[in-house]
Amino acid sequence: MKKATLILGGSRDSSNEFYISKIDEADYLVAVDSGANLLFEIRILPDLLIGDLDSINGKALIWCKENNVEIISFDTSKDETDTELALNEMYKRGFNEVLLLNALGDRPDHFLATIYLLYSYSEKMNVLIINENLISSVLSGNNLLDAKEGELWSVLPVGEDIPLVSLKGFEYEITRKMMPFSKPFGTSNVSKSDKVAINTKKGAVIYFRWLNK
Protein backbone atom coordinates (compact mmCIF):
# COMPACT_ATOMS: atom_id res chain seq x y z
CA MET A 1 0.00 0.00 0.00
CA LYS A 2 1.38 3.38 -1.02
CA LYS A 3 0.98 5.98 1.71
CA ALA A 4 1.24 9.74 1.34
CA THR A 5 1.27 12.34 4.08
CA LEU A 6 -0.12 15.79 3.28
CA ILE A 7 0.82 18.74 5.47
CA LEU A 8 -2.03 21.24 5.14
CA GLY A 9 -1.85 24.94 5.85
CA GLY A 10 -4.01 24.99 8.97
CA SER A 11 -2.88 25.97 12.44
CA ARG A 12 -0.49 23.62 14.20
CA ASP A 13 -2.43 21.04 16.20
CA SER A 14 0.37 18.67 17.22
CA SER A 15 3.97 18.61 18.43
CA ASN A 16 6.99 18.53 16.14
CA GLU A 17 7.69 15.01 17.40
CA PHE A 18 4.28 13.86 16.21
CA TYR A 19 4.70 15.45 12.79
CA ILE A 20 8.11 13.85 12.36
CA SER A 21 6.82 10.41 13.40
CA LYS A 22 4.02 10.51 10.80
CA ILE A 23 6.31 11.88 8.11
CA ASP A 24 8.73 9.00 8.77
CA GLU A 25 5.91 6.49 8.14
CA ALA A 26 5.03 7.96 4.74
CA ASP A 27 6.24 6.87 1.33
CA TYR A 28 5.67 10.37 0.00
CA LEU A 29 5.47 13.81 1.62
CA VAL A 30 3.40 16.67 0.23
CA ALA A 31 3.32 20.28 1.36
CA VAL A 32 -0.05 21.81 0.54
CA ASP A 33 0.64 25.54 0.07
CA SER A 34 1.55 27.00 3.49
CA GLY A 35 2.03 23.51 4.88
CA ALA A 36 5.54 24.08 3.56
CA ASN A 37 6.03 26.71 6.28
CA LEU A 38 5.86 24.02 8.97
CA LEU A 39 8.22 21.75 7.05
CA PHE A 40 10.65 24.64 6.63
CA GLU A 41 10.64 25.16 10.40
CA ILE A 42 11.46 21.51 11.12
CA ARG A 43 13.77 21.27 8.08
CA ILE A 44 12.13 18.31 6.35
CA LEU A 45 11.87 18.72 2.59
CA PRO A 46 8.64 17.64 0.90
CA ASP A 47 8.63 15.53 -2.24
CA LEU A 48 5.97 17.82 -3.70
CA LEU A 49 4.69 21.34 -3.09
CA ILE A 50 1.21 21.93 -4.49
CA GLY A 51 -1.39 24.72 -4.39
CA ASP A 52 -1.90 28.27 -5.50
CA LEU A 53 1.00 29.32 -3.24
CA ASP A 54 -0.83 32.35 -1.90
CA SER A 55 -0.01 31.69 1.74
CA ILE A 56 3.42 30.05 1.73
CA ASN A 57 6.09 32.37 3.11
CA GLY A 58 8.95 33.51 0.90
CA LYS A 59 11.70 31.69 2.77
CA ALA A 60 9.89 28.35 2.57
CA LEU A 61 9.23 28.77 -1.16
CA ILE A 62 12.88 29.67 -1.89
CA TRP A 63 14.01 26.69 0.23
CA CYS A 64 11.84 24.33 -1.82
CA LYS A 65 13.05 25.77 -5.12
CA GLU A 66 16.73 25.68 -4.11
CA ASN A 67 16.38 22.02 -3.14
CA ASN A 68 14.66 21.03 -6.39
CA VAL A 69 11.34 20.10 -4.80
CA GLU A 70 8.70 19.32 -7.43
CA ILE A 71 6.23 22.22 -7.51
CA ILE A 72 2.75 22.18 -9.03
CA SER A 73 1.23 25.65 -8.84
CA PHE A 74 -2.25 26.88 -9.72
CA ASP A 75 -3.85 30.23 -10.30
CA THR A 76 -5.59 31.67 -7.26
CA SER A 77 -8.81 32.00 -9.29
CA LYS A 78 -9.91 28.38 -9.16
CA ASP A 79 -12.90 26.31 -8.04
CA GLU A 80 -10.92 23.69 -6.09
CA THR A 81 -9.33 24.08 -2.69
CA ASP A 82 -5.61 23.35 -2.42
CA THR A 83 -6.47 20.22 -0.42
CA GLU A 84 -8.71 18.95 -3.21
CA LEU A 85 -5.98 19.56 -5.78
CA ALA A 86 -3.51 17.62 -3.64
CA LEU A 87 -5.89 14.70 -3.11
CA ASN A 88 -6.61 14.53 -6.81
CA GLU A 89 -2.88 14.43 -7.54
CA MET A 90 -2.36 11.61 -5.02
CA TYR A 91 -5.17 9.62 -6.62
CA LYS A 92 -3.65 10.08 -10.07
CA ARG A 93 -0.30 8.89 -8.73
CA GLY A 94 -1.80 5.69 -7.34
CA PHE A 95 -1.68 6.26 -3.59
CA ASN A 96 -4.01 4.06 -1.52
CA GLU A 97 -3.77 5.84 1.83
CA VAL A 98 -3.43 9.54 2.53
CA LEU A 99 -2.92 11.16 5.94
CA LEU A 100 -3.99 14.77 6.37
CA LEU A 101 -2.03 16.66 9.02
CA ASN A 102 -3.00 20.18 10.17
CA ALA A 103 -6.52 19.59 8.84
CA LEU A 104 -8.43 21.00 11.83
CA GLY A 105 -6.97 24.49 11.76
CA ASP A 106 -8.87 27.53 12.98
CA ARG A 107 -11.30 27.86 10.06
CA PRO A 108 -14.51 25.81 10.57
CA ASP A 109 -15.46 26.38 6.93
CA HIS A 110 -12.16 24.91 5.72
CA PHE A 111 -12.57 21.92 8.03
CA LEU A 112 -16.12 21.29 6.79
CA ALA A 113 -14.86 21.50 3.20
CA THR A 114 -12.24 18.89 4.07
CA ILE A 115 -14.97 16.61 5.46
CA TYR A 116 -16.77 16.90 2.12
CA LEU A 117 -13.56 15.88 0.39
CA LEU A 118 -13.18 12.85 2.63
CA TYR A 119 -16.64 11.81 1.50
CA SER A 120 -15.85 12.49 -2.15
CA TYR A 121 -12.68 10.37 -2.08
CA SER A 122 -13.87 7.67 0.34
CA GLU A 123 -14.34 5.07 -2.41
CA LYS A 124 -11.06 5.95 -4.15
CA MET A 125 -8.52 6.12 -1.31
CA ASN A 126 -8.35 5.70 2.45
CA VAL A 127 -8.07 9.34 3.57
CA LEU A 128 -7.61 10.08 7.27
CA ILE A 129 -7.47 13.27 9.29
CA ILE A 130 -5.02 12.73 12.10
CA ASN A 131 -3.32 14.60 14.92
CA GLU A 132 -2.03 13.73 18.38
CA ASN A 133 -5.55 13.46 19.78
CA LEU A 134 -7.77 12.45 16.86
CA ILE A 135 -8.21 10.07 13.96
CA SER A 136 -11.13 10.71 11.63
CA SER A 137 -12.29 9.30 8.31
CA VAL A 138 -15.37 8.66 6.18
CA LEU A 139 -16.48 5.05 5.82
CA SER A 140 -19.01 2.97 3.94
CA GLY A 141 -19.64 -0.78 3.88
CA ASN A 142 -18.25 -3.07 6.59
CA ASN A 143 -15.27 -1.85 8.63
CA LEU A 144 -13.36 -3.35 11.56
CA LEU A 145 -11.18 -0.70 13.20
CA ASP A 146 -8.51 -0.65 15.88
CA ALA A 147 -9.53 0.87 19.21
CA LYS A 148 -8.65 0.90 22.88
CA GLU A 149 -11.12 0.30 25.65
CA GLY A 150 -12.49 3.55 27.04
CA GLU A 151 -11.84 5.79 24.04
CA LEU A 152 -14.38 8.41 23.03
CA TRP A 153 -15.88 7.90 19.54
CA SER A 154 -18.49 9.72 17.51
CA VAL A 155 -20.10 8.32 14.36
CA LEU A 156 -22.24 10.64 12.25
CA PRO A 157 -24.06 10.40 8.91
CA VAL A 158 -22.60 12.30 5.97
CA GLY A 159 -24.93 14.38 3.82
CA GLU A 160 -28.11 12.34 4.14
CA ASP A 161 -30.08 9.92 6.30
CA ILE A 162 -28.12 6.65 6.46
CA PRO A 163 -30.24 3.50 6.79
CA LEU A 164 -29.14 0.23 8.35
CA VAL A 165 -26.13 1.37 10.36
CA SER A 166 -24.59 -1.11 12.82
CA LEU A 167 -22.09 -0.25 15.58
CA LYS A 168 -20.42 -3.04 17.55
CA GLY A 169 -17.79 -2.98 20.28
CA PHE A 170 -19.18 0.22 21.79
CA GLU A 171 -20.99 1.05 25.02
CA TYR A 172 -23.99 2.03 22.92
CA GLU A 173 -24.41 -0.50 20.13
CA ILE A 174 -26.96 -0.39 17.32
CA THR A 175 -27.98 -2.95 14.73
CA ARG A 176 -29.28 -1.96 11.30
CA LYS A 177 -30.62 1.35 12.63
CA MET A 178 -31.38 4.55 10.73
CA MET A 179 -29.02 7.45 11.42
CA PRO A 180 -30.90 10.63 10.45
CA PHE A 181 -28.75 13.48 9.16
CA SER A 182 -30.84 15.92 11.20
CA LYS A 183 -30.46 14.00 14.50
CA PRO A 184 -26.80 13.33 15.36
CA PHE A 185 -27.30 10.77 18.12
CA GLY A 186 -23.99 9.03 17.35
CA THR A 187 -21.82 11.43 19.36
CA SER A 188 -19.81 10.56 22.47
CA ASN A 189 -19.89 6.79 22.35
CA VAL A 190 -17.22 4.73 24.16
CA SER A 191 -15.24 1.78 22.81
CA LYS A 192 -15.39 -1.37 24.95
CA SER A 193 -12.63 -3.46 23.31
CA ASP A 194 -9.58 -3.29 21.06
CA LYS A 195 -11.71 -3.56 17.91
CA VAL A 196 -14.91 -1.81 16.86
CA ALA A 197 -17.16 -2.44 13.87
CA ILE A 198 -18.84 0.35 11.91
CA ASN A 199 -21.04 -1.02 9.15
CA THR A 200 -23.39 0.59 6.63
CA LYS A 201 -25.52 -0.94 3.91
CA LYS A 202 -25.93 2.32 2.00
CA GLY A 203 -24.37 5.75 2.27
CA ALA A 204 -21.43 6.87 4.38
CA VAL A 205 -20.63 7.89 7.94
CA ILE A 206 -17.76 9.84 9.43
CA TYR A 207 -16.11 8.70 12.65
CA PHE A 208 -14.07 10.68 15.15
CA ARG A 209 -11.79 8.60 17.38
CA TRP A 210 -10.47 10.69 20.26
CA LEU A 211 -7.20 9.16 21.45
CA ASN A 212 -6.75 11.12 24.68
CA LYS A 213 -10.29 11.84 25.86
Backbone bond lengths (Angstrom), bond angles and torsions (degrees), N, CA, C in turn:
res aa  C-N    CA-C-N  psi(-1)  N-CA   C-N-CA  omega(-1)  CA-C   N-CA-C  phi
1 M - - - 1.467 - - 1.519 109.80 -
2 K 1.319 116.52 127.11 1.464 121.50 178.62 1.524 109.16 -87.25
3 K 1.334 115.39 125.86 1.463 120.83 -176.75 1.522 110.64 -117.50
4 A 1.328 114.72 131.14 1.461 121.17 175.35 1.515 109.52 -116.76
5 T 1.317 115.71 145.23 1.459 121.78 173.43 1.515 108.44 -114.44
6 L 1.335 115.94 126.17 1.460 122.46 179.04 1.521 108.82 -107.73
7 I 1.315 116.68 125.02 1.457 121.63 174.43 1.534 107.33 -96.92
8 L 1.327 115.92 109.58 1.460 120.69 -178.11 1.528 109.99 -84.19
9 G 1.319 115.00 174.41 1.449 119.86 -174.36 1.509 115.10 -94.44
10 G 1.334 117.77 15.95 1.454 120.26 179.18 1.523 112.16 -73.97
11 S 1.317 115.28 178.54 1.463 120.22 177.81 1.521 110.53 -65.58
12 R 1.307 115.83 148.43 1.471 120.11 176.25 1.525 110.00 -57.77
13 D 1.331 116.36 132.93 1.455 119.62 177.41 1.523 112.41 -128.72
14 S 1.337 116.36 11.69 1.461 121.07 -179.18 1.528 109.39 -150.28
15 S 1.329 115.36 171.01 1.462 120.97 179.40 1.528 110.42 -81.25
16 N 1.324 115.85 161.29 1.461 120.19 175.22 1.522 111.17 -57.95
17 E 1.326 116.42 -37.82 1.467 120.43 -179.60 1.525 110.89 -61.03
18 F 1.327 116.51 -39.56 1.462 119.72 178.99 1.525 110.61 -67.19
19 Y 1.333 116.72 -46.46 1.460 119.39 178.60 1.527 110.71 -56.18
20 I 1.317 115.99 -46.94 1.463 120.03 -177.04 1.523 110.74 -63.08
21 S 1.340 117.54 -39.71 1.465 120.44 -179.13 1.525 111.18 -63.59
22 K 1.326 117.42 -39.76 1.470 120.59 -179.81 1.522 111.24 -74.94
23 I 1.313 116.88 -34.96 1.463 120.00 176.12 1.526 110.17 -63.81
24 D 1.326 117.02 -39.24 1.466 121.51 -179.54 1.524 111.74 -63.99
25 E 1.335 117.26 -27.80 1.474 120.93 -179.16 1.522 112.96 -80.16
26 A 1.321 116.97 -14.55 1.465 121.07 -171.80 1.523 112.09 -85.63
27 D 1.326 115.42 150.04 1.451 121.37 171.20 1.520 111.21 -83.31
28 Y 1.332 116.13 -20.54 1.453 120.75 -172.25 1.518 108.44 -153.40
29 L 1.332 116.65 135.37 1.464 122.32 -175.62 1.522 110.14 -118.07
30 V 1.328 115.42 127.80 1.459 121.25 -177.30 1.525 109.67 -122.51
31 A 1.319 116.02 130.16 1.459 121.32 170.10 1.519 107.61 -96.73
32 V 1.327 116.31 120.94 1.460 121.17 178.26 1.528 106.99 -96.74
33 D 1.334 115.55 104.18 1.464 123.55 -178.23 1.536 110.50 48.99
34 S 1.334 118.25 -117.53 1.464 120.25 -173.93 1.523 113.65 -71.04
35 G 1.323 118.47 -0.90 1.448 119.85 168.03 1.519 111.65 -58.28
36 A 1.329 115.50 -24.17 1.470 120.25 176.61 1.520 112.02 -65.44
37 N 1.338 117.46 -25.34 1.465 119.73 179.06 1.524 110.91 -62.05
38 L 1.338 116.06 -42.55 1.467 120.31 178.71 1.525 110.02 -65.10
39 L 1.328 117.02 -44.19 1.460 119.83 -179.50 1.524 111.27 -64.22
40 F 1.320 117.02 -35.21 1.463 120.70 176.12 1.522 110.21 -62.29
41 E 1.324 117.17 -40.71 1.462 121.05 -179.27 1.522 111.96 -64.40
42 I 1.339 117.19 -38.43 1.465 119.72 -178.58 1.533 112.01 -97.41
43 R 1.338 115.44 3.84 1.469 123.12 173.30 1.530 112.34 57.58
44 I 1.338 115.63 49.46 1.459 121.32 171.91 1.526 107.34 -121.51
45 L 1.310 117.16 115.50 1.454 121.12 -177.77 1.525 111.47 -73.62
46 P 1.330 117.26 135.87 1.467 119.16 172.98 1.525 110.43 -78.75
47 D 1.330 115.02 160.61 1.467 119.55 171.20 1.519 110.69 -79.03
48 L 1.340 115.44 -28.00 1.466 120.84 -176.73 1.521 109.42 -144.94
49 L 1.307 116.10 138.69 1.462 123.75 169.46 1.517 106.88 -114.42
50 I 1.337 117.03 126.53 1.458 120.47 -175.54 1.522 110.17 -138.70
51 G 1.335 116.68 147.00 1.459 121.91 177.33 1.513 110.82 138.66
52 D 1.325 115.04 -174.43 1.466 118.13 177.86 1.530 112.18 -86.06
53 L 1.327 116.35 -3.26 1.471 123.42 172.99 1.527 112.97 58.09
54 D 1.342 114.77 35.40 1.465 118.35 -179.72 1.517 112.94 -91.24
55 S 1.343 116.87 -9.34 1.463 118.48 -178.04 1.519 113.83 -127.45
56 I 1.317 118.20 -1.49 1.460 120.91 174.24 1.522 108.80 -70.37
57 N 1.342 117.08 141.63 1.464 117.42 178.83 1.537 110.39 -82.04
58 G 1.311 115.03 158.78 1.461 120.89 -173.32 1.509 113.80 -59.18
59 K 1.337 116.93 -41.01 1.462 120.20 -178.19 1.530 111.39 -64.07
60 A 1.332 116.22 -41.20 1.460 119.96 -179.67 1.524 110.74 -66.49
61 L 1.318 117.05 -39.56 1.469 120.45 -179.99 1.528 110.64 -66.23
62 I 1.339 117.56 -44.80 1.466 120.77 177.94 1.527 110.26 -61.30
63 W 1.331 117.11 -42.63 1.464 122.74 178.72 1.525 110.98 -57.41
64 C 1.338 116.79 -44.65 1.462 120.24 178.79 1.525 111.01 -64.88
65 K 1.325 116.74 -43.60 1.468 120.15 -179.06 1.528 111.32 -65.51
66 E 1.331 116.80 -43.12 1.465 120.19 -178.46 1.523 112.18 -65.86
67 N 1.328 116.65 -24.39 1.467 120.33 -179.49 1.523 112.51 -103.25
68 N 1.334 115.53 18.48 1.474 122.35 172.42 1.529 113.49 57.59
69 V 1.329 116.15 36.25 1.459 120.52 173.13 1.528 108.70 -69.52
70 E 1.322 117.12 136.31 1.467 119.91 174.75 1.527 109.15 -63.48
71 I 1.315 117.27 131.74 1.459 121.98 -178.66 1.525 109.43 -125.53
72 I 1.325 115.91 126.46 1.464 122.38 172.76 1.520 106.65 -117.27
73 S 1.317 116.28 110.87 1.465 120.27 -175.89 1.524 110.34 -111.59
74 F 1.330 114.93 152.42 1.461 122.36 -178.32 1.520 109.04 -130.37
75 D 1.304 114.90 157.35 1.453 120.39 174.23 1.521 109.43 -67.68
76 T 1.310 116.62 147.77 1.467 119.57 179.60 1.525 112.42 -68.57
77 S 1.317 118.01 -22.39 1.468 121.60 177.17 1.523 108.58 -88.06
78 K 1.334 115.50 88.98 1.458 121.33 -176.53 1.521 109.17 -145.61
79 D 1.327 116.10 162.06 1.463 120.89 -179.52 1.524 112.53 -90.05
80 E 1.326 117.89 -21.42 1.460 121.84 -176.88 1.524 111.37 -93.13
81 T 1.322 116.09 148.28 1.461 119.19 169.82 1.531 108.51 -77.01
82 D 1.323 115.87 162.23 1.467 119.63 177.59 1.527 110.95 -60.55
83 T 1.337 116.47 -36.26 1.466 119.74 179.14 1.523 110.73 -64.02
84 E 1.323 116.97 -41.67 1.466 119.98 177.99 1.525 111.29 -62.86
85 L 1.317 116.78 -42.22 1.463 120.08 178.16 1.529 111.11 -61.01
86 A 1.328 115.98 -40.37 1.466 120.01 -179.99 1.525 111.17 -67.98
87 L 1.319 117.33 -43.07 1.464 120.02 178.53 1.520 111.40 -63.24
88 N 1.309 116.43 -40.49 1.461 119.93 178.40 1.527 110.90 -62.77
89 E 1.322 116.62 -38.68 1.463 120.38 178.74 1.532 111.15 -66.95
90 M 1.345 116.46 -39.10 1.462 119.54 178.38 1.528 111.25 -65.87
91 Y 1.318 116.49 -37.56 1.466 120.28 177.47 1.531 110.34 -64.61
92 K 1.317 116.54 -43.69 1.467 119.88 179.61 1.522 111.39 -63.39
93 R 1.331 116.34 -30.37 1.466 120.05 -177.85 1.526 112.64 -89.22
94 G 1.318 117.43 3.88 1.459 121.24 171.22 1.511 116.27 84.81
95 F 1.333 118.52 22.78 1.459 119.90 177.73 1.536 110.26 -79.30
96 N 1.329 115.41 139.75 1.460 121.62 -179.19 1.518 112.99 -95.14
97 E 1.335 116.39 -30.71 1.461 121.04 -177.73 1.523 109.02 -131.96
98 V 1.330 114.95 135.05 1.454 121.11 -179.59 1.523 108.99 -131.93
99 L 1.326 116.39 125.81 1.460 121.90 174.75 1.519 108.68 -99.24
100 L 1.331 115.93 133.35 1.459 121.62 176.51 1.518 109.05 -106.98
101 L 1.320 116.83 113.82 1.458 122.42 176.38 1.526 109.36 -103.68
102 N 1.329 116.03 146.82 1.474 122.33 -176.59 1.525 111.78 68.21
103 A 1.333 117.00 29.42 1.465 120.33 -175.63 1.528 112.77 -82.75
104 L 1.329 118.33 -22.12 1.466 119.96 -176.21 1.523 110.55 -74.65
105 G 1.305 117.12 -52.14 1.456 121.45 175.20 1.516 113.51 58.51
106 D 1.326 115.71 -159.83 1.460 121.31 179.56 1.526 111.32 -122.26
107 R 1.339 116.53 17.58 1.459 121.93 178.47 1.529 108.86 -118.44
108 P 1.347 118.67 101.04 1.474 120.24 179.22 1.525 113.17 -56.48
109 D 1.339 117.60 -34.08 1.458 119.53 179.40 1.526 111.40 -66.46
110 H 1.334 116.88 -39.72 1.466 119.69 177.11 1.526 110.93 -65.81
111 F 1.331 117.08 -40.07 1.461 119.79 179.66 1.532 110.56 -64.97
112 L 1.330 117.06 -42.12 1.464 119.84 178.81 1.525 110.31 -63.84
113 A 1.334 117.15 -39.57 1.464 120.20 176.51 1.526 110.77 -61.34
114 T 1.326 116.95 -37.26 1.461 120.32 178.10 1.529 110.84 -66.57
115 I 1.334 117.76 -37.94 1.461 121.15 175.47 1.530 110.24 -59.20
116 Y 1.331 116.44 -43.26 1.469 119.73 177.64 1.525 110.54 -59.74
117 L 1.329 116.57 -38.48 1.455 119.75 179.72 1.528 111.56 -68.23
118 L 1.330 117.16 -37.73 1.454 119.55 175.29 1.518 110.65 -57.43
119 Y 1.320 115.34 -41.77 1.470 120.37 178.12 1.522 110.37 -64.82
120 S 1.315 116.50 -45.27 1.462 121.38 -177.45 1.528 112.14 -61.03
121 Y 1.339 116.50 -36.98 1.466 120.54 -175.82 1.525 113.39 -99.24
122 S 1.326 118.18 4.27 1.467 121.05 -170.97 1.526 113.04 -63.15
123 E 1.327 118.28 -26.78 1.459 120.62 179.19 1.527 112.35 -95.88
124 K 1.337 116.97 0.41 1.465 121.01 -179.52 1.527 111.86 -106.43
125 M 1.334 115.93 -40.28 1.464 121.55 -177.45 1.524 108.29 -145.87
126 N 1.320 115.79 160.30 1.457 121.31 172.07 1.527 107.45 -89.19
127 V 1.332 116.54 103.16 1.466 121.86 -176.30 1.525 108.58 -109.67
128 L 1.333 116.21 124.69 1.457 121.30 -177.42 1.517 110.93 -123.87
129 I 1.322 115.63 136.75 1.461 122.28 165.89 1.521 106.88 -88.46
130 I 1.317 116.18 131.93 1.464 118.00 -175.67 1.525 110.52 -146.59
131 N 1.323 115.92 139.93 1.461 121.95 166.33 1.521 107.85 -145.94
132 E 1.314 117.41 -167.01 1.467 119.76 -175.32 1.522 112.53 -64.52
133 N 1.325 117.29 -23.96 1.454 120.89 -173.89 1.515 114.48 -113.65
134 L 1.322 118.85 -8.61 1.464 120.93 -167.87 1.515 111.85 -144.94
135 I 1.343 114.54 141.32 1.464 122.17 164.13 1.520 106.08 -126.92
136 S 1.335 116.50 133.11 1.454 120.62 -178.40 1.518 109.61 -142.94
137 S 1.342 115.77 143.25 1.452 120.05 176.53 1.522 109.35 -160.78
138 V 1.318 115.87 164.96 1.462 122.88 176.12 1.522 108.33 -100.79
139 L 1.339 115.68 134.84 1.454 121.85 -175.14 1.521 111.12 -129.99
140 S 1.320 114.94 152.04 1.455 121.99 166.87 1.517 107.85 -143.18
141 G 1.332 117.26 161.72 1.460 120.51 -177.98 1.512 111.77 76.76
142 N 1.334 117.06 -153.16 1.461 122.73 -177.36 1.522 110.47 -100.44
143 N 1.340 116.02 129.86 1.470 120.99 -173.97 1.525 110.78 -140.03
144 L 1.322 116.31 127.08 1.457 122.90 173.92 1.522 107.21 -110.70
145 L 1.342 116.06 118.25 1.461 121.23 -171.55 1.517 111.94 -117.88
146 D 1.323 115.91 149.31 1.458 120.85 173.69 1.522 110.13 -66.70
147 A 1.321 116.16 147.64 1.461 122.28 177.96 1.523 107.94 -155.27
148 K 1.313 115.22 175.15 1.453 122.49 169.06 1.515 107.40 -131.47
149 E 1.317 115.38 143.63 1.461 118.89 -178.96 1.530 110.16 -58.87
150 G 1.334 115.36 132.75 1.449 121.19 176.14 1.519 115.39 93.57
151 E 1.332 117.77 0.60 1.461 120.05 177.79 1.526 110.97 -74.72
152 L 1.323 115.06 151.20 1.458 121.64 176.03 1.529 109.12 -89.45
153 W 1.344 116.06 128.87 1.461 122.30 178.88 1.524 109.45 -129.89
154 S 1.308 115.40 146.22 1.464 121.21 168.18 1.521 108.10 -128.19
155 V 1.330 115.57 139.78 1.469 121.69 178.10 1.527 107.17 -130.37
156 L 1.327 116.07 121.75 1.461 121.00 -173.15 1.521 110.93 -131.61
157 P 1.333 116.88 147.16 1.474 119.97 177.02 1.522 110.80 -69.86
158 V 1.322 115.68 151.07 1.460 121.11 179.53 1.528 109.33 -111.98
159 G 1.320 116.05 111.35 1.456 121.55 167.58 1.512 118.18 81.35
160 E 1.330 117.54 -17.74 1.462 120.04 -175.17 1.522 109.00 -163.45
161 D 1.334 115.89 169.39 1.459 120.11 172.07 1.529 108.54 -65.16
162 I 1.339 116.87 134.10 1.462 120.97 -178.20 1.530 108.90 -112.79
163 P 1.319 117.66 111.62 1.464 120.08 -179.72 1.528 111.84 -79.92
164 L 1.304 115.82 156.26 1.463 122.45 168.50 1.524 113.72 57.94
165 V 1.334 115.66 50.11 1.463 121.09 175.07 1.524 109.56 -91.29
166 S 1.329 116.50 136.43 1.463 121.79 176.13 1.528 109.25 -124.37
167 L 1.337 115.82 134.10 1.462 122.99 176.61 1.517 108.35 -124.51
168 K 1.324 117.80 123.30 1.453 122.65 -179.38 1.523 109.72 -128.00
169 G 1.329 115.78 149.10 1.453 121.19 -178.67 1.512 113.17 87.80
170 F 1.338 116.35 11.41 1.461 122.21 -179.49 1.527 110.71 -113.61
171 E 1.331 115.49 163.75 1.460 120.21 173.83 1.521 110.54 -61.28
172 Y 1.321 116.10 -41.48 1.460 121.25 177.57 1.527 107.94 -110.80
173 E 1.329 115.74 102.87 1.453 121.12 -178.45 1.529 110.12 -98.92
174 I 1.316 116.05 150.06 1.457 120.93 174.06 1.524 108.21 -134.56
175 T 1.317 115.42 154.60 1.456 121.31 179.68 1.521 109.42 -131.12
176 R 1.325 115.01 115.12 1.467 122.34 175.69 1.540 111.10 51.16
177 K 1.321 115.20 50.03 1.460 121.73 -176.61 1.533 110.46 -109.05
178 M 1.322 115.81 145.29 1.455 121.04 175.74 1.533 110.49 -70.07
179 M 1.337 115.41 133.63 1.465 121.06 171.18 1.530 107.46 -110.60
180 P 1.323 118.29 100.68 1.471 119.74 -179.99 1.528 110.91 -70.70
181 F 1.331 115.92 140.31 1.461 120.60 178.30 1.526 110.99 -64.04
182 S 1.330 116.50 -29.70 1.465 120.89 -176.01 1.531 113.17 -88.91
183 K 1.348 117.67 -0.54 1.465 120.43 -179.15 1.530 108.67 -136.25
184 P 1.328 117.58 89.66 1.468 121.30 -172.88 1.534 113.32 -81.10
185 F 1.335 115.34 70.24 1.466 118.50 -176.72 1.523 113.00 -78.70
186 G 1.333 118.04 -3.20 1.463 120.29 -175.65 1.515 115.36 -86.89
187 T 1.337 117.33 13.97 1.465 119.52 179.74 1.525 111.46 -82.25
188 S 1.335 114.70 153.99 1.467 123.27 168.72 1.520 113.51 56.54
189 N 1.326 115.89 47.50 1.450 121.10 169.94 1.530 108.42 -87.96
190 V 1.332 117.70 170.63 1.462 121.58 -176.78 1.530 109.03 -133.12
191 S 1.324 116.63 129.27 1.460 120.68 178.27 1.524 109.88 -73.52
192 K 1.325 115.05 142.44 1.476 121.33 -176.59 1.519 113.20 -113.38
193 S 1.348 118.01 1.93 1.462 120.86 -179.34 1.523 109.06 -155.39
194 D 1.340 116.11 -172.51 1.464 119.60 -178.29 1.527 112.95 -89.62
195 K 1.327 116.58 3.58 1.459 122.20 174.12 1.524 108.42 -140.95
196 V 1.338 115.39 142.56 1.464 120.44 173.19 1.525 107.97 -130.66
197 A 1.332 115.45 151.14 1.459 121.23 178.29 1.522 108.98 -114.42
198 I 1.333 115.72 130.85 1.457 122.75 175.23 1.520 106.41 -126.36
199 N 1.325 116.56 110.61 1.454 121.48 -172.34 1.527 111.17 -124.91
200 T 1.320 115.88 138.17 1.461 121.55 173.65 1.528 108.98 -130.96
201 K 1.301 115.71 148.94 1.466 120.79 174.23 1.521 111.21 -93.75
202 K 1.334 116.09 -27.52 1.453 121.32 -178.68 1.521 108.48 -153.62
203 G 1.317 116.75 141.27 1.455 120.16 179.48 1.514 112.09 81.74
204 A 1.329 115.87 -173.50 1.458 121.34 -173.12 1.522 110.90 -134.82
205 V 1.325 114.83 153.43 1.460 122.16 174.62 1.522 108.46 -126.44
206 I 1.319 115.14 156.83 1.459 120.37 172.49 1.519 108.40 -112.04
207 Y 1.340 116.48 136.81 1.462 119.37 176.58 1.521 109.68 -113.40
208 F 1.306 115.05 150.60 1.462 123.79 173.75 1.526 106.70 -124.59
209 R 1.313 116.83 115.09 1.462 122.60 178.43 1.524 108.13 -106.71
210 W 1.323 115.92 108.93 1.463 121.42 -178.52 1.524 108.67 -88.85
211 L 1.322 116.35 117.43 1.462 121.54 -171.44 1.518 113.16 -81.66
212 N 1.321 117.66 -23.92 1.467 120.28 -175.31 1.518 111.84 -129.41
213 K 1.336 116.41 36.31 1.463 120.14 179.21 1.523 109.95 -107.76
